[in-house]
Every structure is written in structure tokens, then in C-alpha cells.
Amino acid sequence: MRVMAQMAMVMNLDKCIGCHTCSVTCKQAWTNRTGTEYVWFNNVETRPGLGYPRTYEDQETWQGGWVRKPNGRLALKAGGRVKKLLNIFSNPKLPSINDYYEPWTYDYETLLNSPQSDTFPVARPKSLISGKDMNVEWSANWDDDLGGSQEHAARDVMLKGIEDKVKLEFEQTFMFYLPRICEHCLNPSCAASCPSGAIYKRAEDGIVLVDQDRCRGWRMCVSGCPYKKVYFNHKTGKAEKCTFCYPRIEVGIPTVCSETCVGRLRYIGLVLYDADKVLEAASIEDEHQLYDAQRACFLDPEDPDVQRAAEAAGIPGDWIEAARRSPVWALINKYEVALPLHPEYRTMPMVWYIPPLSPVVDVIKETGEDAEDRGNLFAAIDALRIPVEYLANLFTAGDTVPVDRVLRKLAAMRSYMRDINLGRDPDDTIPQAVGMTGESMYEMFRLLAIAKYNERYVIPPAHAEQAHALEELATECSVDFDAAGSYYDQALLGEGAGYPTPVAVENFRMLQDRQTSDTSDELVGGGSKAGRVNLLNWDGRGTPTGLFPPPADKQSGDR
Amino acid sequence: MSTFLWVIVPYLCLTTFVVGHVWRYRYDKFGWTTRSSQLYEDRLLRLGSPLFHFGMLGVVGGHIIGLLVPRSWTETVGVDDHLYHLVAVIGGLIAGLMALAGMTILIYRRRTVGPVFSATTPMDKVMYAFLGAAIVLGMWNTIAGSIFSLGGEYNYREGVSVWYRSFLAFQPQPDLMADAPIGFQLHALVAFGLFALWPFTRLVHVFSAPVGYLTRPYIVYRSREDQMGSRPTRRGWDRVGS
């Protein structure tokens, strides 16, 4: 047994309202730079839909992930080492910019400088790739909320085998949102595809990162990742991917996407797993077994043997403690409601999802029946095979049994909690029908519905003895960062030449200040909140100090 | 003059090549990349890039054999001049034509595809000029010198190659080069110019050819301990005990 710790995430899809706040804040934090305009470390897809980049799930085309060979061994789907090296001069499976979208901005200057005329001036879209005028025909989110779904959603790869049925019932189609980040897989095929060995899995917390100093821009990771979550920065010529916000995780605060999630649907926590079992689990023959096989790799943090082995493996005590309180562990293995995204890629992904019950609930509501009644819900789960089969294509390689089980648990929780909320006696036959006790069902409800901040995020900080090296603390002298880079003409050696700048521009202290600034009078970056006026509280009559400039007569005295 | 051209200039270029790479690697690991433009354009690249690169691998291999292997060695293994000549000319022609065709496609692509053209740095353009000139001159030497024998018979294995080996052994014999046909002289000078430019262009990616990929394990694990923060430890700031 080789115990390793993995920082993992679970997303509760029932609560996702598709607001894209996670995508936007992530982009602001990480990819608002030249060369990464089209890069979305986090994106939210409407399903059924094409996803981003378009039809990325079609591995017959893109050849991402692993396949099990007849002899039982795992191989990269796009071919082994020799084939990769022979194709290195031109990657045959690289999505082009059109499979993502051509990023653009608008020519705002026309609006400002336009002479007077009868017609309004127009800010034309300009391509950020070629700088020329362009027609905006696609973007990261073109088919949001089933927009144009007759044309686009029908091409969803995950509808394979159920296309006819979905078309038949298109008038009453279903829809849900799927937020995606890098899966930080236990068996990452991007890392395996990298010829330079620049992509590595951090031994401490399992976060998969690209070493920007070792990446040589061969682009094999982009095609190797079946989730297409490694992107190529076309200005620096380096691969970039979601970092699980490791500078934040290291100091114990959640990722930007989680922190800003309006629906509070993301859970972050540790999972202990047996690294020796991963390959065996990933090579299991039956795709339907992959979900269980991956769960079998995870180690129970309550087991004393596991705790001892973890300690022997150098995992600190507070990390083991955090693994015991981990919401991710609870959702995956205790309540068994979280499912992996596309286990059939055999990468052992570590961002899991609680499938949405909402397609089922919506249908019942529309018929006017009681959508919180156990009988109705269970019957609907049985009857509505299309959403269930679709979810199974996403989360269990097409096996509807686990999806059924999860949806029943969610449905049971719904009706069980209704009794409690209405002050009626809880009906203990409801949890029993799905193999749970009333107590555990209530705990699950707490975690899923109440979802307190410190129950959603159980993130043990990295250790103090390593503190000076952590990005977010930035205790090293900041002056020596810009010294080297700026003296040379960057255009000479290409964009971004020179030493890297640290990822954390603001330090931990500032961050902490800001996060607790409700109770503080200080504004981050100096200044005071006193003298600020809340416009929502202003009735329009008084003149609160600081809202208007001083009256004219007072000013005239100064002149 | 021959000392300047065939001793001083080559050694200057060689020094720039070596020192330049060391400097670039230490200063600019982040910029050490192929700077691929495949994201912008795929169709022409799919054709041109493998053609050029595999052609160049052949060209480089041919140069290693032609310049570094003395005539006496090949004669010992029983390869006479005629056979050697035949293999060299045919192999050289194929590889050279591949490289030339590939490069033509790539330069055409670079010029006509808007995004690719705007991602081209001035350094790229200078480098293309030198690289293109070196390839064309090399082809000329092969065709004009070896096939049509323009400007008289010249066996580079008795001249250029010997000079090159003497140059690498730090006992240069500039006279050998001074007597070579002008085509060979120009080819050598342009090539040395390219060597001097090399460390400051995207050509550095040649030295990161990922042969280690064949032997390393698929999944790389790395501890935070190995490198602290986002930059390497500076000299003099090593941790205690390391």
C-alpha cells in the first residue's frame, strides 16, 4: 500500500444555475493575458450540447485518454512513445483555434472618435488572432441554454445510442449545466503524452501542473487530454492548464471557482488513495466497472491501518485529520452520490459530480403532480430513461444502475426532508428504501443543502516549515522579480522571455484582509471605508458627507 | 584573409553558439520553446513541417558522415569512392529536396496566413534568410559540383572535411578552405552565421529533442520540495543541508 493524498473536488449539479461566475472569476485570475484569450480553465457547458472545445468527448476523433489493449495493458489512445515522436513535427490530433473559437475584441475607438452622422457608429468585432475584422460565429458558450440546439445539441457526442428518443421528445427536452475544470487525474494522460516530461503530478496533493520552464511546446498534452483541459498559449508557445489554484490551496483557501460559486455547489477536500492500485484499476476490462474500481483505490481515512500507512508515507497528521472530515470522501464513498466524469477515458479523474435530479423533477412539476413525493419521483426515474441514459453516458460509461441509485437517493432525500420541514414525523422507510439510515440521510442533506463554508471546503494548508516557498505567502523580496526580465528587449527572443514572474501578485496578508474586510475599516491597498456612502440606503434628499463635492460658496472662499 | 575567414570567424561563431546557448538556457528557460503556430493553421503545416524536419534530419546526418568520417575509414570498410559518391549524392538530393520543399511550404504559409505572419519575429526572418541560403547553397554544391562538375572536380572529403575536423581539433588548416570552390566557401560562411544566430532564435528547440521520452515513466511525480516556488533556487540561496 502506497498512500498518497489527492486534493479533489465534487460538484453538485442540481445547484448549478449556469451563471458562469466560476468561469469569469477564473479567467480574471488566471487567463486574462495575451495568448490565453481562448483559454478557459473553468467553463460551464449546457448539456445536451457540444461542450468546449466542440465535441471534445468524441475520442474516436480526438484520440485522447487511454485505451485498454487486448493484452490487458493500458496504452495512450493516440499512440505510444515512438508514434508520438514521429508525429512531433505536426500533431495530427490538435484542435485548431476554430474548434475552440477565434477570440475577438471590439473596435471601441470608432465609437469615441466617430464624427457626427445620421447613423450610429458601430464597434466592429476584431479578431485577437489576426487583428482583422471578423464575423463572430462561435464562442466558448455559443450553445448556452440550448441556444440553437436543433443544430448544435443534436451533435452532442453523448447522445449516441439515444438520438432518436431525444429527437422524439424534443419539445420536452431536458437540460442542465456541467461546470468543468481540469480533472487532476490519478492517471493523467496529458502527463503521459508530454515528450518533455514537463507535466507532473505533485506528490503532496496530487495537483497536476505544467512546469513552464520545461515545456517545449510540443502540444502532445493538448491532444492527450480527453477532457481537452490543457491549452496551448499561442503567444508564449507553452501549455497551460488549471492549477487547482494551488497557491490558494497551499494556504488553506478554496480555488477561485469554488470561492466565487454563487450556487455553493463545489466541495473541496482530500482523498487518500493507494497509488499502487491505480494502474490496475484503470486497466480493468469492463468499462462499467471503472467507477467501482476507482472507488476501490480510495482508502478509508477512518481505518487505523490506513492512518498508520499514511503517517509512514510522510502525510502530516493534520492532513489525515482533514481527510477524515473531507466532504469529497463523504460524497464519493460514504453517501455514494458523486460520480466521475467519463471514467471510460481511464484517466481516473478526480473532479466528481453529483448528477442532477432536476430533469426528473421538472417533468413531474410540469404534469402538476407532487414533485417531492417519493412514489412520484421513483416512478419518474424509472420512466424517464432518456435523461438517465444521458447522465450514464457522462458519468458511468453508459451504465444506468449507479445513476439510478444516486438519483433515487437524491429523490429520497427530497421527500424525507419535506416531512421534517413541514413538522411531520420523518418517515424512516424512505431512507431505508435507498439503503440509508435517517441519520445519514440528514447528514447528507446538511452537506448538500445547508453546505456550510467550512463543511464544503476542508483544505489543510501546506506545512509551515515549507512556508517561505509557498506562492501565496510571497515572503521573498518582491524587488528581485522584475529585475532581470525588463532589461532585455522581449521581442528579441519572443514573447515572455526571461525569468517567470511569481503567480501571486497579492500576498496572503492582503487576501486575508480582504476576506475579513466586512469587519474591518481598512480597505485593501490602503484608505478607509469611513466617508463611503451606501447608495442603496440614500433616500435622495439628504446630503451625506462625501457624496457630493463641497458646496460652491465654501469653495469660492478658497479661491 | 584566409586566416580571418577560416579561423577567426568560425571560432567566433562557435563561441557564440556555445556561450549563447548556456546563457539562453540559464536566462530564458521559459522562452525555450518551438513557438508552434499549429493552432493558427494546420493544413499547410501538416504537409510542410514533417517534410522539412525529416529532410533536415537527413541533411544533418549526411553532414555528420561527410564531415566527420575521414575517407580512410570508409575505405577500410570497403566503400570505394564511387559507391560513397552515389549514396551521398542520392541521399543528399532526397534529403535536401525534402527540406527545401518543406521550407518553401512553411515560408509560403508564414507569409500568407495572417496570424502566422504576425507571430513572426524579426529574428525569425533573419534566421530564415540564413537557413534558406545555407540549404540553397548546399543544394547547389551537390548539383553543380558533384553531378555536373561545374568549376572542375572537387572532392570535399579531401578539402572541406579535413579543414572542418582540423577546426574542431583546434589545429585549423585554413588553406584547405581557401582552395575550396566558392560555393563551398559561401555555404560554410552562411552556416557559421547561422550557428552564431542559433542560440537567439527558436532553433534552440533542436536541443530539447525529447529523446528521454522513450525511457522515462509515463506519469511524472514531483514533490514541492524539489523546487520551491515558481522559479529555481538562485545560487547562494540553497537550503541548509543541500
Chai-1 contact restraints between the chains, C-beta under 6 A:
chainA,res_idxA,chainB,res_idxB,connection_type,confidence,min_distance_angstrom,max_distance_angstrom,comment,restraint_id
A,R81,B,Y213,contact,1.0,0.0,6.0,A-B,restraint_1
A,R81,B,L214,contact,1.0,0.0,6.0,A-B,restraint_2
A,F89,B,S49,contact,1.0,0.0,6.0,A-B,restraint_3
A,F89,B,P50,contact,1.0,0.0,6.0,A-B,restraint_4
A,F89,B,H53,contact,1.0,0.0,6.0,A-B,restraint_5
A,S90,B,L45,contact,1.0,0.0,6.0,A-B,restraint_6
A,S90,B,R46,contact,1.0,0.0,6.0,A-B,restraint_7
A,S90,B,S49,contact,1.0,0.0,6.0,A-B,restraint_8
A,S90,B,P50,contact,1.0,0.0,6.0,A-B,restraint_9
A,L94,B,Q38,contact,1.0,0.0,6.0,A-B,restraint_10
A,S96,B,D42,contact,1.0,0.0,6.0,A-B,restraint_11
A,I97,B,L39,contact,1.0,0.0,6.0,A-B,restraint_12
A,I129,B,P115,contact,1.0,0.0,6.0,A-B,restraint_13
A,S130,B,G114,contact,1.0,0.0,6.0,A-B,restraint_14
A,S130,B,P115,contact,1.0,0.0,6.0,A-B,restraint_15
A,A191,B,I219,contact,1.0,0.0,6.0,A-B,restraint_16
A,A191,B,V220,contact,1.0,0.0,6.0,A-B,restraint_17
A,A192,B,Y218,contact,1.0,0.0,6.0,A-B,restraint_18
A,P195,B,P210,contact,1.0,0.0,6.0,A-B,restraint_19
A,P195,B,Y213,contact,1.0,0.0,6.0,A-B,restraint_20
A,S196,B,P210,contact,1.0,0.0,6.0,A-B,restraint_21
A,G197,B,R216,contact,1.0,0.0,6.0,A-B,restraint_22
A,G197,B,V220,contact,1.0,0.0,6.0,A-B,restraint_23
A,Y200,B,V220,contact,1.0,0.0,6.0,A-B,restraint_24
A,Y200,B,R222,contact,1.0,0.0,6.0,A-B,restraint_25
A,K201,B,Y221,contact,1.0,0.0,6.0,A-B,restraint_26
A,A203,B,Y221,contact,1.0,0.0,6.0,A-B,restraint_27
A,A203,B,S223,contact,1.0,0.0,6.0,A-B,restraint_28
A,E204,B,R224,contact,1.0,0.0,6.0,A-B,restraint_29
A,Q212,B,F30,contact,1.0,0.0,6.0,A-B,restraint_30
A,D213,B,K29,contact,1.0,0.0,6.0,A-B,restraint_31
A,D213,B,F30,contact,1.0,0.0,6.0,A-B,restraint_32
A,R216,B,T33,contact,1.0,0.0,6.0,A-B,restraint_33
A,R216,B,H205,contact,1.0,0.0,6.0,A-B,restraint_34
A,R216,B,S208,contact,1.0,0.0,6.0,A-B,restraint_35
A,G217,B,T33,contact,1.0,0.0,6.0,A-B,restraint_36
A,G217,B,T34,contact,1.0,0.0,6.0,A-B,restraint_37
A,G217,B,S36,contact,1.0,0.0,6.0,A-B,restraint_38
A,R219,B,S36,contact,1.0,0.0,6.0,A-B,restraint_39
A,F232,B,L39,contact,1.0,0.0,6.0,A-B,restraint_40
A,H234,B,L39,contact,1.0,0.0,6.0,A-B,restraint_41
A,G237,B,T33,contact,1.0,0.0,6.0,A-B,restraint_42
A,G237,B,R35,contact,1.0,0.0,6.0,A-B,restraint_43
A,K238,B,T33,contact,1.0,0.0,6.0,A-B,restraint_44
A,A469,B,M228,contact,1.0,0.0,6.0,A-B,restraint_45
A,A469,B,G229,contact,1.0,0.0,6.0,A-B,restraint_46
A,L493,B,D28,contact,1.0,0.0,6.0,A-B,restraint_47
A,L493,B,G31,contact,1.0,0.0,6.0,A-B,restraint_48
A,G494,B,G31,contact,1.0,0.0,6.0,A-B,restraint_49
A,G494,B,R35,contact,1.0,0.0,6.0,A-B,restraint_50
A,G494,B,T121,contact,1.0,0.0,6.0,A-B,restraint_51
A,A497,B,D28,contact,1.0,0.0,6.0,A-B,restraint_52
A,A497,B,G31,contact,1.0,0.0,6.0,A-B,restraint_53
A,G498,B,D28,contact,1.0,0.0,6.0,A-B,restraint_54
A,P500,B,F30,contact,1.0,0.0,6.0,A-B,restraint_55
A,P500,B,S230,contact,1.0,0.0,6.0,A-B,restraint_56
A,P500,B,R231,contact,1.0,0.0,6.0,A-B,restraint_57
A,P502,B,S230,contact,1.0,0.0,6.0,A-B,restraint_58
A,V503,B,S230,contact,1.0,0.0,6.0,A-B,restraint_59
